[in-house]
């Protein structure tokens, strides 16, 4: 399978803006540089806000950042 590389800046912005901050578990783990297992644990401990529809889980990036700020030490 060949991976398509997107080089057009306008196309990249359109794709990035399509979900407007909605991420799945894998995407969130990559952005936060943590494992999916850690995402699961943080969800269970109510450290991450999430939206669940059926079995689908999504995260709003601004909500995640806001929640993580509450754990800031300094």
C-alpha positions in Angstrom: 0.0 0.0 0.0 1.4 3.4 -1.0 1.1 6.4 1.4 0.0 9.6 -0.1 1.9 12.7 1.0 0.0 15.9 1.1 2.2 18.8 0.0 -0.4 21.5 -0.7 -0.8 23.8 2.4 -4.4 24.6 1.7 -5.3 20.9 1.5 -3.6 20.2 4.8 -5.5 23.0 6.5 -8.8 21.8 5.1 -8.1 18.3 6.3 -7.0 19.5 9.7 -10.0 21.8 10.1 -12.5 19.0 9.1 -12.7 17.7 12.6 -12.2 21.0 14.3 -10.4 19.6 17.3 -12.2 16.3 17.5 -9.7 13.5 18.0 -10.0 9.7 18.4 -8.0 7.9 21.1 -5.0 7.1 18.9 -4.7 10.7 17.7 -4.9 12.1 21.2 -2.3 9.7 22.4 0.1 10.8 19.7 -0.6 14.5 20.4 0.0 14.1 24.1 3.0 11.7 23.6 1.4 9.0 25.8 0.2 5.5 25.1 -3.5 4.6 24.3 -3.4 2.6 27.6 -2.6 5.8 29.5 -5.5 7.6 27.7 -7.8 4.8 28.9 -6.5 5.1 32.4 -6.9 8.9 32.4 -10.5 8.5 31.0 -11.3 6.0 33.8 -9.9 8.4 36.5 -11.8 11.4 34.9 -8.6 13.2 34.0 -9.7 13.6 30.4 -13.1 15.0 29.1 -14.5 12.9 26.3 -17.6 12.5 24.1 -19.0 9.0 23.8 -21.7 8.0 21.2 -22.3 4.3 21.3 -18.9 2.7 21.3 -17.2 5.7 19.7 -15.1 8.0 21.8 -13.9 11.4 20.7 -12.0 14.2 22.4 -12.3 17.9 21.8 -8.7 19.2 21.8 -9.5 22.6 23.5 -11.4 20.7 26.3 -8.5 18.4 26.9 -6.0 21.3 27.1 -8.3 23.1 29.6 -8.6 20.0 31.8 -4.9 19.3 31.7 -4.2 22.9 32.9 -6.0 22.0 36.2 -3.1 19.6 36.9 -0.5 22.3 36.4 1.9 22.6 39.3 3.4 26.0 38.9 
